[in-house]
């Protein structure tokens, strides 16, 4: 292949290395106002009064409350429970109550501090246990946003046949996406022209749908344009709908363009994070180490509103039993309400939580059965032709056993294990360990999601003789522009430089679906490929393109076609492969079109003077179908591993009364270049029939396996099975001391 | 406090700008001079996205009051390339995948240039240490390390 599998230059790379790329905060309009959001401090209560203190020329400010909303006061997504601006009731700290706009952004900041909200407090609920126990009912009838029951076989008859029954409880904390560019939107809005927003966002059509409802305007009166986006990781999936609405409401009322950019403090405190989780496992095993049954109770903290929690829960539930064969499974999954800002999408989307629990539990089982961690997994890996927990027949060759062998070799696992064991005995303070995880991640929307989305992608010839891709799939750093261009150039048989990507602008591009769920390459990339085949076919049939051609002949053919017919534009719509079947009612069937498979190995060092854990070497080995761009693909995995290291060791959100109180980069610690040991990435390629050139999805995969591999290595180093993350020095110290007390 | 005239050299060109003396250098560059390549990531000197050179020294422009650059030479990402000819560090970031979303990239490139000016052949650990003041959430730093190593070889 000429372009697929090659390290071509990143499409927008030059603009990024010269500082020429225009991000949302780099865009200004004449006569533009700045906007800010006034938020509640209380976590739950009834808003009585808004007090505007003296000393501010309030008459100069545009003010927007829920009374100013022209349409519906809810953020249209799945449910309609989350207001754009609180209407009397406060359900979480940092809930938006009032919007202000002014030309002077410094005065605006001062004004925000001079507004106080008088709230009659109501008793709040702050964590999963309190919510499950219904200490207070804070959402719906029972605090439960969504519940799934996933069942396979008959779990209840398994316990008496089991040689071992092992139970465990696991906790994961919230995690901030921490894109380096904070959230922001610029809006122009008026009754004549409708609403246009520019912004840092992943899903233009999510924002489009939300603004239609907010303003009660038809589709053609709403326009959403993505600007260069400085990272998303899920954090710019659903939240931009909120900011876009706020900026647009201010623009609508003031009649002027409004820029609303969050500073880091506000972005950290007010926007979504990864859902905290609590998972209980009960596992039945035979004396030979076969898993006979798994009973899993999986609970996520959704925060105050439903947002995407039901979908996050769904992915977490389906991944909860992992890539292992088990005939008897019951997963009871719930996502519950608390009075904290809503949790939301973050790379991995529920799977990192449930996989952490399962992988730690397997390590616990291995120790109890006196099997190696590797061997217990090998005895249970799912094989081609077998059924997953949802009853999906795996109809591809599963490479986990091979991946395990290779990962053991690449990490020198056995030798390191022995070496560390003997060194640790001699060294009082420095303890090293090595650990592993094995896992899978489904690409694309779950179940019937892709069929329901019916994603559409366009492709057109330009008068310069180039091909332009029309897609709502956004470039957020992961390389969408580049891989789409490679796929198109390959399918068309022309130069990579002849491919252009349209700006994701809802007035120009069809809805190719959201940029989420590891779907961009596999699902939308396939639409690029099929659109390219259509274009080529049209040019051939028109007689302008011969059976063999050079790139310049192709360009001429496009120009000749345009001269004659004035337009060459095709659309390609997603069609579910006929073998994919899913039943939403029974929650059974083919959960995902394809899975990526992986084995990760972490090598860590613990200093028992400071209780710090450092990752010294990391092997990430995965099978992801055809790799479209080796450098970009490795970059995805390396970045994901670094986020996973943060998730497992450093990134602790400190909560006080439902509010993040370490909302500064100084206090919320993400890995720096000095915290990342060697990350070694390896790919195996088994082409997937329905992906472009055989590619599957990879974006989220790395987040699933890093934290459990690190915790496994910690257990190996000091014999402490810590069932929660992040394992900060404080957490490690706590477990270390309590173990000494207990023994 | 009133605005004052601040005269300084920016990317080789002498400028006088009237600004509040405590206005952050970051805002002076972005708002008064429209040099938007310098980014704000945290506003508290933690992330390095706003890194620029003042008198040849790498600084966080979010922590520098404008008055402090009175009479100084300031260089931003826009002054790094020689016309169309990219700096070897920029070329290397482009080729080796050192830039993903690109928001940390200008600051990271400034930090990498500063590192190489001090130490033309840094070890892997010295690169790790030298860039530790610049946060990147996309790359896991690995491709950035490669970019710096490759830039040394040019």
Interface residues (C-beta under 8 A of the other chain):
Chain A: X7 X9 X10 X12 X13 X14 X15 X16 X17 X18 X19 X20 X21 X22 X23 X25 X26 X177 X178 X179 X180 X181 X182 X228 X229 X230 X231 X232 X233 X263 X264 X476 X477 X478 X479 X631 X632 X634 X635 X638 X639 X640 X641 X642 X643 X664 X665 X666 X670 X672 X673 X674 X676 X679 X681
Chain B: X30 X35 X36 X37 X38 X39 X40 X41 X42 X43 X44 X46 X47 X49 X76 X77 X78 X80 X81 X86 X90 X91 X93 X94 X95 X96 X97 X98 X99 X100 X101 X102 X103 X104 X105 X106 X109 X127 X128 X129 X131 X132 X133 X134 X135 X136 X137 X138 X139 X140 X141 X142 X143 X144 X145
